[in-house]
Amino acid sequence: METLIEILKAVVFGFVEGITEWLPISSTGHLILLGNFISFDLPGDAAAKASFMELYDVVIQLGAILAVVVIFIKEIWPFGIENPDKEVKRKVGDLEEHYWRILGSPLVIRKDIFMLWVKIALACIPGLAYGLLLDDLIETVTAPVMTIIVAVMLIVVGIVFVVVEIIKGKEKPAVRDIKDITIPAVLIIGLAQVIAGALPGTSRSGATIIAGLLLGLSRTVAAEFTFYLAIPTMFGASLLKMLKYLSEGMSLGFREIAVLCVSSAVAFIVSMISIRFLMGYVKKHDFKVFAWYRIVLGVLVLALVIMGFMGAGTAPVM
C-alpha cells in the first residue's frame, strides 16, 4: 500500500511536469511549490532524501524531453540514406547541395538540420559552463529562500512577458524560419537559459522565448527552438545530476526507481499533449495569458509565505 501511495504521488508530479515544462510558466517552480504540499515517503536519512529529490527534479524531465524527440523527429534527425548512383538532391540549382554524402557512402546528412544542431550546441555552452562551475553553489545559496525566489520570478518574468508582447506583439517578426536564426542570437538565447537555471520560477522555456521574441523571432520559431534546445540541455543536466548522485555513494532502491519511471512516463504522455497544444496556440495567440497566470500565482505564493502557510525555502523531503 505504501508503494502504491508513492506511485500515485509520482503520477501527480509527472502530470505537473508534463504540463509546465513546455508552457512558459516554470516546471521547476511548480515542482518546488508542489513539494510544499506533497512529499515522497522515501527510505534513508534527510541528506539521502534531499539528494534523491535533487536528482528527481531533473531526471523527471527526461520523459518530457522524449516527447519532443517523438513529435519533431523529422525536423531534428539529420541522417538519411540515398542511392549512391542517384544524384544527390540539390537545394539551389547546382550551387548548394541539400545533403552532404558521407565518404561516398549511401549515408547522407541534411545540411539545414546539421547547421541547426551546430546552433543548438552553441546555445548550450553557457548552460554547460554554469552547470559545471556554479550550479551547486547557487543551489546552496538559494535553498533557504527557494519558495520566495520562485514567487518573485513568477511575477517578474510574467511582467516582462506582458511588456515584451506589448512592444513586439504588433511588429512583423524578422525570423520566420528556424534555419534563419543567427549565431549571435542563439548565444543570447543560451545566456537566457542560464538565468532560468539559476533562478527557479523563471522558466527555461519562458526565458528563451522572451529572448527569442526580443531578437525578432516569430512566436512559433521561438517556441520550436526552445523545444529543440531542451533536448541536449536536459539530457546533459540529468547526466550531471546522476553522476553527482552516484559520486556521493548514493544508490537507487525499488521505490526510487519506480517513482522516477512512473513520473517520467506520465510526463512523456502529458508533454505530447502540451507541446501540440502550445504549437497550435502560438500560431493565433500571444503569451499574455501565461504571463497573467504567472503573476497571479506568484502573488498567491508570496501571500501564503507571508501568512505562514508555506515555508520560505525548499520544502523538506519526508
N, C-alpha and C positions, 0 to 999 in steps of 0.2 A: 504493500500500500504506500509506503514512504517513497519508493522509487516512482510509482505512478504519479504521486503528487509532484515530484520534481520534474517529471516528463511534461505534465500539464503546465507548470511554470515555464518550462523551456519552449512550449508552444506559444505562450503569450509573448515571451521575449522575441522569438523568431518572427512572429506576426508584426510586432512593432518595428523590428529591424527591417523587414521586407518593405514596409510602407515608407519609413522615414529615411532609409539610405539614399533614395533617389529623389524624393521630393526635397526641396531646399529648406528643410526645417530642422536638420541636425539629428542624425540617428544616434550618435554618441550621447548627445544631450538628453534625448528621450530615454535611452537605456539607463543613464545615470539617474534621471528622475524616477523612472520605473523602479529602480533599485531601492528607492526610499520606501516603497510600499510592498514590494515582493522581493524576497531573497531566497537563494537556494540553501537547502539544509545539506551541507557537504561535510565529509569526514575531514579530520585534521585540525590543527590549531588555527588561530586567527591569521597568522602570517601565510600559512599554506592556502587558506581560503582566499585571502586577498590576492595572492599570486595567481591563483586559478582564474579569478574574476578579471584580472588584467588581461590574461590570455583569452578568456572567453569573449570579452567585449570586442576583440579584434577578429578572432577566428570565426565568430558567428557571421561575419561579413562575407566569408568565402561563399556561402550559399547565394547571397545576393549577387556577388560578382559572377558566379557561374551563369546566372540568368542573363547577364549582359553578353557573355560569350555565346550562349544559345541563340538569343534573339538577333545578334548582329554578326553571326559567324561569316556570312557572305561579304560583309563590309570590312572585316578585320583579318580574314585569312588570306595571306599574300601568295600562297603557293598553289601551283596548278600543274597540269600535265598537257603537253602539246605534242602532236605527231612531229618527230624530227624532220620528216620530209615535207611538212606543211609550212608554208611561210608564216612566220610569227606575226600576229596581229599588230598593226601599227596605229598609233593614236593620231598623229598628224602627218598624213601622207607618208613619205619615206624618210622624214626627218627625225621622228621620235618614236621609238618602239614602245608599245603599251606594256610589253613584257620584256624581262631580261631572261635569256635562256641560261641555265646553269651548266657551264662547262660542256656545252654542246649536247647535253642530255635532253630527254623529253621533259624534264622538270623546268618550270619557269617561275619567275617571281613578278607579280604585278607591281609596276613602278610606283603607282599612286599609293597603294597600300603600304609598300615598303617605306616610302617617304613619310607617310602618316605615322608609322611606328618609330621612325627616327625622331619626329617631333614629340611623340609621346614620351620617348626615352629622355629627351632633353628636359621636358616638363617635370620629369620625376627626379631630376638631380637635386633641386633644393630640398625636396622632401626626404630624399635618401640621406643627405648631409644632416638634416635635422634629426632624423631617426637614429643615426649612429652617434651623434655628438651631444644632442640636447634633450632628447625625449625623456630619459629617466630623471634628469634634473628638473625639467619643467613639471613633470608629474608630481614630484616630491613637493615642489613649491606650491602648486595649485591645489593639491588634495585637500588641505584643511578648509578651503573656501570653494570647493568644486561646484556645489549647487548654486552658489551666488554667481560664479563666473558663467555657468550655463544660462541662468536667468538674464544676466546683463547682456550677454552676447546674443541671445534670442531677440532681445529688444533692439540692440544696436544694429545688428545686421538686418533686422526687419525694417527699421527706419531707412537704412542705406538702400535696401531694395526699393522702397517706395520712391526715394529721391532719384535713384538711377532710372526707374521706369518713367518718372515724370520728365527727366532730362532727355533720355534716349528713346523713349517709347514711340515718339512720332517721327523719329529720324529713319531714313532708309538705311538698313544695315549695309556696311561696306563689304562684309564677308558673308556670302550666302551659300558657299560650298566649303565643306570641311578641308578640302585639299588646298584651299587658298589661305589658310591660317599661316602667318609668318613665324619665323624663328623667334624674334623678339616677343611676339605675342604669347607663344607657348611658354617661354621662360617666365613671363609675368604671371601667367595663369598658374605655373608651378609654384611661384612665391606665394600666391594667394592660398594655395593648398596648404602651405606650411602654417599660415595663420590659423587655419581651421584645425590643424593638428595640435597646435599649441594651446588653443583656447576652445575647449568643448562648448558646444552651443552655437558655434559659428556656422557649422555645416560645411563639409568639404564640397558638396555639390553647390551649395549656396555661394561660397566664396569664389569658386571657379566660374560659376555662371555670371556673377556680378562682374568679375574681371573681364570675362568674355564680352559682355554687353558694353562695358566701357571702352573696350578695344574695337568695337564696331562689328562684332559677330552677331548674326541673327540669333533669336532665341533657340531655334532648332539646332543650329550649329553649335552654340554654346552648350546646350544640354547634351548633344551627341558626343562632343569632345570630352565632356565631363564623364560620361559613361565609359568611354574608352580609357581615359586616364586612370579610372578607378581600378582597372584590371591589374596592371603591374604594381600600382601603389598599394593596394590591399593585399595582394599576394606577398609582396615584399614585407609589409608590416606584419603579416601573420607569421612569416618565416622568422623575422627578427624576434617576435614575441615568443615563438615556440623554442628557439634556440636559447633565449634568456631563461625561459621556464625550466628547460632541461639542465642548463648550466647551474641552476640553483639547487640541483638534486631532486627536483620535483618529479612526480610520476602521475599518470592518469589512471584512475580506477574505473570500474564499470560505470558507476553513476556519473562521473565526469564525462566519460566518453559518450554515454547515452544523451546527456544534456547537450553536448556540443553537436552531436549528429542530428538530433531532433530539431534543435533551434536552427541549424544551417539548412535542413531540408524545408522547414516551414518558411524560412527567409527566402529560399530559392523560389518556391511556389508563389508567394505573395509578391516578390520582386518582378516576376514575369508579368503580373497584372499591373503593378505600379509603373514600370517602365513604359509599357504600351499606353497606359493612361496619360503619363506626362508628355510623351512624344506627340500624342494626339491633341492634348490640351494646349501646348505652347504654339501650335500652328494657328490657333484662333484667339488665344487669350494671353495676357501678360502674367507676371509673377506676383501681382499685388495681393491676391487672396492668400498666398503663402506668407507674405510679409506681415499682413494683419494678424494672421494666426500666430506667428512668432511673437509679435508684440503683446497680444492678449495673454498668451501662455507665459511669457516672461514676467509680465506684471503679476499674474496669478501666483507664480512660483515665489517671487520676491515677497509677496504678501504672506504666503504660507510660512516662509522662513522667518519673517519679522514676528509673526504671531506664534512661532514656536512649533508649528505643525510639521516642519521639515527641518532637517539639520543643515548647517551651512556647508559642510564638507561632504566627502564621499560617504555614502551610506555603508555601514558595517555589513559584512557578509556573515550571516548566522549559520 
